[in-house]
Amino acid sequence: MRAKVLERFSAGGPRGSWPAEEYAARRRAEGQPATVVMDLKSDAFLVVVPASPDED
């Protein structure tokens, strides 16, 4: 699956804080199919949406 990254969030946020999930929920409320994934290499949460076929 190809995806477009909308936003990155540090995985070291305060305990009980879920900024990536909150951001993704706002995008979903706007109609975007946003999902949160973990990028282990950069230790960050990424909010992504499927890339359109014309995006490389």
Secondary structure, DSSP 8 states (H G I E B T S, - for coil): --EEEEEEEETT--TT--HHHHHHHHHHHTT---EEEEETTTTEEEEEEE--TT--
